Amino acid sequence: MAQPIRVRFAPSPTGYLHIGGARTALFNWLFARHHGGAFILRVEDTDTQRNSQEAIDVILKGLRWLGLDWDEGPTTGDTSGPSRGDHGPYFQSRRGENYRRRIQELRDKGLAYDRDGAVFFRMTRDPVIIPDMIIGDVVRPLTDREEQDPDWVLVRSDGMPVFHLVNVVDDLEMAISHVIRGEDHLANTAKHIALFRAFGAEPPKYAHIPLILNPDGSKMSKRDRGAHVTNYLDDGFTPEAVLNYLALLGWAPVDGKEFLSVAELVARFGLDRVNRSAAKFDAKKLEALHFEHTRILDPARFARTGVEFLAKAGIDTSGFAPGYVAAALETAREKGKLFKDLPPFVDFYFVSDEAVPIDPEAKAKALTASARPVLERLAASFAALPEFNAAALEATLKALAGELGVKVGALVQPCRVACTGKLVGPSLYHLLEVLGRDKVAKRFAAALAGL
């Protein structure tokens, strides 16, 4: 009978949630969901001097935003997150008895001993073969120094167990079947395999995934803005787009399709399609995927998220009808904007009709004295329309341009600046429809008064 699929993400809460860590979590989550297995979240917080509750909160917030729900853990009574049931992650700091019991087991077998106040592991003297599902078999021979003394510390002199011990003990006791992690951990794996065998257990299957690099090929560090998952949340990326892009950093489906829903990622994911070479981060590609995912976003969710970002920018939409707010935001959907960029793009919808701020450059270009007859004719034509909708507005403006013998742009720019105060923005005819007949008339009158 095949061993049940059980994987884990085990972050250390010493800072922020790195984009590489999020990608590792995603690969584990996709593997578990694809195979109907379990995804476990385990916080490796034994380094009490470097850990912080703030860092833990950032990690949990990032995973919840991405929708990477975990399947088990201590009962918390909190069902606010998307994790299954009312449980939180496992914390290594609360599992000390497990490690003490396992240390004693090694002592009893003669595989652990004291030296200089610390507990050492009696390491094998033979090369360790690491079977890896991505890299292939890796032979880890002893170095010259290790040939003299290959043993290593299990518990430091201050009584704290080291990463290698707690990592293996937890993987063993949680029955982890596959360890999917960054290739920077490959150097640790020989020690881990030796520990599993010392406990009389077969190691899990290992899969070391490639690193994520900056576009110039340098390693992405914490100083790089792209390294922080929180930044993507704050910038207003859709989590589906971030998940989609992270999946493509080192993995690709057989057919090469790149725009993938979460359900499609789960259905298609497999470790056999993970590349060995490092993946370079491409912010433009991520933005393109955000645009594609935004286009199919549920209208209610699009409006709700847009309102949140307007509020962050100090724009209060509570005095406007919900339908008006939603329609206003919808005019920006096809522009592919990040949600953080929506406020300056649609703020003109939410100001007084007589006090639309006019950009000086826009005024100098489009609202000169020569614009008066154009605006007056447009105002009269729009006022006479039986139906004030985008199609009728477009037809009327173009007909008037033909009648005046000018290019359409000669009417578009004064009209846009009069109604929005800017030279660029959403589709003119659609924004006019959303503003409505009365608002457009008032803004035309205010613009004419200011000429």
C-alpha positions in Angstrom: 0.0 0.0 0.0 1.4 3.4 -1.0 2.4 5.8 1.7 -0.2 8.7 1.9 1.1 12.0 0.5 2.0 14.3 3.3 4.1 17.4 2.7 4.9 20.5 4.8 6.0 24.1 4.6 8.3 25.0 7.5 9.2 28.7 7.6 11.4 30.3 10.2 9.8 33.4 11.6 12.9 35.6 11.7 11.7 38.2 9.1 9.2 38.5 6.3 7.7 35.9 4.0 10.2 35.6 1.1 8.9 35.1 -2.4 11.0 32.0 -2.6 9.4 30.7 0.6 5.9 31.4 -0.9 6.9 29.5 -4.0 8.1 26.6 -1.9 4.8 26.6 0.0 2.9 26.7 -3.3 4.7 23.8 -4.8 4.1 21.7 -1.6 0.4 22.8 -1.6 -0.1 22.0 -5.3 1.5 18.6 -4.9 -0.7 17.8 -1.9 -3.9 19.0 -3.6 -3.0 17.2 -6.8 -2.6 13.9 -5.1 -5.3 14.3 -2.5 -2.8 14.5 0.3 -2.1 16.7 3.3 -0.4 20.0 3.4 1.1 20.8 6.9 2.3 24.2 8.1 5.0 24.0 10.7 6.7 27.1 12.1 10.3 26.4 12.9 10.6 28.8 15.9 13.3 27.2 18.1 15.6 30.2 17.5 14.1 32.3 20.3 16.5 35.2 19.9 15.6 35.8 16.3 12.0 34.9 16.2 9.1 37.4 16.6 5.4 37.2 16.7 5.3 40.0 14.1 7.1 37.7 11.7 4.8 34.8 12.4 1.8 37.1 11.7 3.3 38.2 8.4 3.8 34.6 7.3 0.3 33.6 8.2 -1.2 36.7 6.6 0.7 36.0 3.4 -0.3 32.4 3.2 -3.9 33.2 3.9 -3.9 35.9 1.3 -2.5 33.5 -1.3 -5.2 30.9 -0.3 -2.6 28.2 0.7 -4.7 26.5 3.4 -3.2 23.9 5.7 -4.8 20.7 6.8 -4.0 20.0 10.4 -2.5 21.5 13.5 -3.3 22.3 17.2 -6.9 23.4 17.8 -7.3 27.2 18.2 -11.0 27.8 18.0 -10.3 30.4 15.3 -12.1 29.8 12.0 -11.3 33.2 10.5 -8.6 31.9 8.2 -9.0 29.6 5.2 -7.2 26.7 6.9 -9.3 23.6 7.1 -11.0 23.4 10.5 -10.2 25.5 13.6 -6.5 24.8 13.8 -3.3 26.7 13.6 0.1 25.7 12.5 2.5 23.5 14.5 5.1 25.4 16.4 8.4 23.6 17.1 8.9 25.7 20.3 6.0 23.7 21.7 7.4 20.3 20.8 10.5 20.2 23.0 9.5 16.9 24.7 9.6 15.2 21.3 13.2 16.3 20.7 14.4 15.3 24.2 12.9 11.8 23.7 14.6 11.4 20.4 17.9 12.6 21.8 17.7 9.9 24.4 16.9 7.3 21.8 20.2 8.3 20.0 22.1 8.1 23.3 20.7 4.7 23.9 21.9 3.5 20.5 25.3 5.0 21.1 24.8 7.5 18.3 24.7 10.7 20.4 27.2 11.8 23.0 28.3 14.9 25.0 31.3 17.1 24.1 32.1 20.6 25.3 28.7 20.9 26.9 26.9 20.1 23.7 25.3 16.9 22.3 26.9 15.5 19.2 25.6 13.1 16.5 27.9 10.3 15.6 27.8 10.8 11.8 28.3 8.0 9.3 31.8 7.8 7.9 30.6 6.7 4.5 29.5 9.0 1.6 25.7 9.6 1.6 23.7 9.2 -1.5 20.8 11.7 -1.8 18.1 10.5 -4.2 16.4 13.6 -5.5 13.3 13.7 -7.6 14.4 16.8 -9.5 18.2 16.8 -9.5 18.8 13.1 -9.6 21.1 11.1 -7.3 23.6 13.3 -5.5 26.6 11.8 -3.7 27.7 13.7 -0.6 31.3 12.6 0.2 33.0 13.6 3.4 35.3 16.7 3.1 38.9 16.5 4.3 37.9 18.1 7.6 35.0 15.8 8.0 37.2 12.8 7.5 39.0 13.7 10.6 35.8 14.6 12.6 32.4 14.2 10.7 30.3 14.4 13.9 28.1 17.4 14.3 26.1 19.2 17.0 22.5 18.0 17.8 21.9 20.2 20.9 24.0 23.3 21.5 25.6 24.0 24.9 22.7 26.4 25.7 20.3 23.4 25.5 18.7 24.4 22.2 18.3 21.7 19.6 19.6 22.6 16.2 17.6 22.9 13.0 18.8 19.5 11.6 17.4 17.6 14.6 14.1 19.3 15.0 13.5 19.2 11.2 14.1 15.5 11.0 12.2 14.6 14.2 9.1 16.5 13.0 9.3 15.1 9.5 9.5 11.6 11.0 6.7 12.0 13.6 4.4 13.8 11.1 5.0 11.0 8.6 6.1 13.4 5.9 6.3 11.5 2.6 8.0 14.2 0.4 10.2 17.1 1.3 9.9 19.8 -1.4 12.3 22.7 -0.6 14.8 25.1 -2.1 18.0 23.7 -3.5 19.9 25.8 -0.9 18.9 23.1 1.5 20.6 20.3 -0.5 23.7 20.8 1.6 21.8 19.8 4.7 20.2 16.7 3.3 23.0 14.2 3.9 22.8 15.0 7.6 19.1 14.5 7.5 19.2 11.2 5.8 21.8 10.0 8.2 19.5 11.0 11.1 16.5 9.2 9.7 18.5 6.0 9.4 19.8 6.5 12.9 16.2 6.4 14.0 15.6 3.3 12.0 13.4 5.1 9.5 13.3 5.4 5.8 13.9 9.1 4.7 11.1 10.9 2.8 11.5 11.5 -0.9 13.4 14.7 -1.5 12.8 17.3 -4.3 15.0 20.4 -4.3 13.6 23.2 -6.4 15.6 25.8 -8.2 16.3 29.2 -6.6 14.6 32.5 -7.7 17.0 35.1 -9.1 16.8 38.7 -10.0 16.6 39.6 -13.7 20.3 40.2 -13.7 21.0 36.7 -12.4 21.9 37.8 -8.8 20.4 36.1 -5.8 17.2 37.8 -4.6 17.9 39.3 -1.2 15.7 40.8 1.5 16.6 44.3 0.2 15.0 43.6 -3.2 11.4 44.8 -3.2 10.3 41.8 -5.2 11.4 39.5 -2.4 8.6 40.5 0.0 5.2 38.8 -0.5 3.6 41.5 1.6 4.5 44.0 -1.1 2.3 42.2 -3.7 -0.6 42.4 -1.3 0.0 46.1 -0.6 0.4 46.9 -4.4 -2.9 45.3 -5.2 -2.0 42.3 -7.2 -4.6 39.6 -7.3 -3.5 36.6 -5.3 -4.5 34.3 -8.2 -2.0 36.1 -10.5 0.8 35.8 -7.9 0.1 32.1 -7.5 0.0 31.7 -11.2 3.3 33.4 -11.7 5.0 31.7 -8.8 4.0 28.3 -10.2 5.8 29.3 -13.5 9.0 30.0 -11.7 10.7 26.7 -12.2 7.7 24.7 -13.5 5.7 24.6 -16.6 2.8 22.4 -17.8 3.2 20.1 -20.8 1.3 22.3 -23.2 3.2 25.4 -22.2 0.0 27.3 -21.2 0.8 30.2 -18.9 -2.5 31.8 -17.9 -3.8 29.2 -15.4 -6.5 29.3 -12.7 -5.8 27.8 -9.3 -7.9 24.7 -10.2 -5.9 24.2 -13.4 -2.6 24.5 -11.5 -3.8 21.8 -9.1 -4.9 19.6 -11.9 -1.6 19.9 -13.9 1.1 20.2 -11.3 3.8 17.5 -11.1 7.4 17.5 -9.9 8.4 15.9 -13.2 7.9 19.3 -14.9 10.1 21.2 -12.4 13.3 22.6 -14.1 16.7 22.2 -12.6 17.9 25.6 -13.6 17.3 28.8 -11.5 14.3 30.9 -12.4 14.6 34.7 -13.1 12.0 36.9 -11.7 10.1 39.0 -14.3 7.9 41.7 -12.9 6.4 42.6 -16.3 5.2 39.0 -16.7 3.6 39.1 -13.3 1.9 42.3 -14.2 0.6 40.8 -17.4 -0.8 37.8 -15.5 -2.4 40.2 -13.0 -4.2 41.9 -16.0 -5.5 38.6 -17.3 -6.7 37.5 -13.9 -8.3 40.9 -13.2 -10.3 40.7 -16.4 -12.1 37.6 -15.2 -12.5 38.7 -11.5 -16.0 38.6 -10.1 -17.5 42.1 -10.4 -18.5 42.3 -6.7 -15.0 41.3 -5.6 -13.4 43.7 -8.1 -15.5 46.5 -6.7 -14.9 45.6 -3.1 -11.1 45.5 -3.5 -11.2 48.7 -5.5 -13.1 50.4 -2.7 -10.5 49.2 -0.1 -7.7 50.7 -2.1 -9.6 54.0 -2.6 -10.1 54.2 1.1 -6.4 53.6 1.7 -5.8 56.6 -0.6 -8.2 58.8 1.4 -11.1 58.6 -1.1 -14.4 58.1 0.7 -17.0 56.4 -1.5 -19.7 56.0 1.2 -21.6 59.0 -0.1 -22.2 57.5 -3.5 -24.6 54.8 -4.6 -23.0 51.3 -4.6 -24.0 50.8 -8.2 -22.3 54.0 -9.2 -19.1 53.1 -7.4 -19.0 49.7 -9.0 -19.7 51.0 -12.5 -16.9 53.7 -12.0 -14.4 51.1 -11.0 -15.4 48.8 -13.9 -14.3 51.4 -16.4 -10.7 50.8 -15.1 -10.8 47.0 -15.3 -9.6 46.7 -18.9 -6.7 49.0 -18.3 -4.8 46.3 -16.3 -4.1 48.5 -13.4 -2.8 47.3 -10.0 -5.4 48.1 -7.4 -2.9 50.6 -5.8 -2.9 52.5 -9.1 -6.7 52.8 -9.3 -7.2 55.9 -6.9 -5.5 58.5 -9.2 -7.1 56.9 -12.2 -10.7 57.0 -11.0 -10.7 59.7 -8.3 -12.5 62.2 -10.6 -15.7 60.1 -10.1 -15.8 60.9 -6.4 -15.4 64.7 -6.3 -17.8 67.6 -6.5 -18.9 68.4 -10.1 -18.0 72.0 -9.7 -14.5 71.3 -8.3 -12.9 68.6 -10.5 -9.1 69.3 -10.1 -7.7 70.2 -13.5 -4.1 69.2 -14.2 -2.3 72.4 -15.3 -0.7 70.6 -18.2 -4.0 69.2 -19.3 -5.6 72.6 -19.1 -2.9 74.2 -21.1 -3.3 71.6 -23.8 -7.0 71.0 -24.0 -8.9 73.9 -22.3 -7.7 76.9 -24.2 -10.0 79.7 -25.4 -10.4 77.8 -28.7 -12.1 75.0 -26.8 -15.1 77.1 -25.9 -17.2 76.6 -29.0 -16.3 72.8 -29.0 -17.5 72.4 -25.4 -20.6 74.5 -26.0 -21.6 72.4 -29.0 -20.8 69.2 -27.2 -22.8 70.2 -24.2 -25.8 71.0 -26.3 -25.6 67.8 -28.3 -25.2 65.6 -25.2 -28.1 67.4 -23.5 -30.3 66.6 -26.4 -29.6 62.8 -26.4 -32.7 60.7 -25.6 -30.4 57.9 -24.2 -27.2 58.9 -22.3 -25.1 55.8 -23.0 -21.6 55.1 -24.3 -22.8 54.1 -27.8 -24.9 57.3 -28.3 -22.3 59.5 -26.8 -19.6 58.1 -29.1 -21.8 58.5 -32.2 -22.8 62.0 -31.3 -19.2 63.2 -30.6 -18.0 61.7 -33.9 -20.9 63.2 -35.9 -20.1 66.6 -34.4 -16.4 66.3 -35.3 -17.5 65.5 -38.9 -19.9 68.5 -38.9 -17.1 70.8 -37.6 -14.6 69.3 -40.1 -12.1 68.4 -37.3 -10.5 65.2 -36.1 -12.2 63.4 -33.3 -9.3 64.1 -31.0 -10.1 67.8 -31.2 -13.3 67.0 -29.3 -12.2 64.1 -27.2 -9.4 65.9 -25.3 -11.5 69.0 -24.2 -14.3 66.7 -23.3 -12.1 64.4 -21.2 -10.3 67.2 -19.4 -13.5 69.0 -18.6 -15.0 65.9 -17.0 -11.9 64.3 -15.4 -9.3 67.0 -15.2 -6.8 64.7 -16.9 -5.5 63.8 -20.3 -5.6 60.1 -19.8 -8.0 57.8 -18.1 -10.8 55.2 -18.7 -12.7 54.9 -22.0 -14.2 58.4 -22.5 -17.6 57.3 -23.6 -18.0 54.8 -20.8 -16.8 57.2 -18.1 -19.3 59.8 -19.5 -22.1 57.2 -19.2 -21.1 56.4 -15.6 -20.9 60.1 -14.6 -24.4 60.6 -16.1 -26.1 63.4 -17.9 -26.3 65.9 -14.9 -22.7 65.5 -13.8 -21.4 65.9 -17.3 -23.5 69.0 -17.8 -22.2 70.5 -14.6 -18.6 69.7 -15.3 -18.9 71.2 -18.8 -20.4 74.4 -17.3 -17.5 74.6 -14.7 -14.9 74.1 -17.4 -16.5 76.8 -19.6 -16.6 79.2 -16.6 -12.9 78.6 -16.1 -11.8 79.4 -19.6 
